[in-house]
Amino acid sequence: MTPEQIAAYVDATAAALGLPLQPAHRPGVLHYFALAAQMAALVEAHPLAPHDEPAPAFVPLSPVEGGAA
């Protein structure tokens, strides 16, 4: 995404959610959204084959459930 597309997306999403975005916070939000978009592009660039399976889900247990003393 270009910086202009990121700014438009952030502004439109904040407006759609009714989320006020303070002018002082906007540069940081844009920066971290751009970072997230870059990470998403890396994930999307990895092709998946029909035999690929999702990773197992981590489900934490309480100490009592896990058998800890």
C-alpha positions as CSV (number, residue, x, y, z in Angstrom):
1,M,0.0,0.0,0.0
2,T,1.2,3.5,-0.7
3,P,1.3,6.1,2.1
4,E,-1.7,7.8,0.6
5,Q,-3.7,4.5,0.5
6,I,-2.7,3.8,4.1
7,A,-3.8,7.3,5.2
8,A,-7.1,7.0,3.4
9,Y,-7.8,3.5,4.8
10,V,-6.9,4.6,8.4
11,D,-9.1,7.7,8.1
12,A,-12.0,5.9,6.6
13,T,-11.8,3.0,9.1
14,A,-11.6,5.3,12.1
15,A,-14.6,7.3,10.8
16,A,-16.6,4.1,10.1
17,L,-15.9,2.8,13.7
18,G,-16.6,6.2,15.2
19,L,-13.1,6.2,16.6
20,P,-11.7,9.6,17.2
21,L,-8.1,9.9,16.0
22,Q,-6.2,12.7,17.6
23,P,-3.9,14.7,15.3
24,A,-1.0,14.0,17.6
25,H,-1.6,10.2,17.4
26,R,-2.2,10.0,13.6
27,P,1.6,9.7,12.6
28,G,2.1,6.8,15.0
29,V,-1.1,5.1,13.8
30,L,-0.1,5.5,10.2
31,H,3.4,4.2,11.0
32,Y,2.2,1.1,12.7
33,F,-0.5,0.4,10.2
34,A,2.1,0.5,7.4
35,L,4.3,-1.9,9.4
36,A,1.3,-4.3,9.8
37,A,0.6,-4.0,6.1
38,Q,4.2,-4.9,5.3
39,M,4.0,-8.0,7.6
40,A,0.7,-9.0,6.0
41,A,2.3,-8.7,2.5
42,L,5.0,-11.1,3.6
43,V,2.5,-13.7,4.8
44,E,0.3,-13.3,1.7
45,A,3.4,-13.7,-0.5
46,H,3.9,-17.3,0.8
47,P,2.0,-19.7,-1.5
48,L,0.0,-22.4,0.2
49,A,-0.5,-25.8,-1.4
50,P,-3.7,-27.9,-1.0
51,H,-1.9,-30.2,1.5
52,D,-0.8,-27.4,3.8
53,E,-2.5,-27.4,7.2
54,P,-3.0,-24.7,9.7
55,A,-0.7,-24.6,12.7
56,P,-2.1,-26.1,16.0
57,A,-3.7,-23.5,18.3
58,F,-2.1,-22.7,21.6
59,V,-4.5,-23.1,24.4
60,P,-3.1,-22.2,27.8
61,L,-4.0,-24.2,30.8
62,S,-4.2,-23.0,34.4
63,P,-1.6,-24.5,36.8
64,V,-4.3,-26.8,38.2
65,E,-5.3,-28.1,34.8
66,G,-1.7,-28.5,33.7
67,G,-0.8,-30.7,36.6
68,A,1.6,-28.3,38.3
69,A,1.8,-28.6,42.1
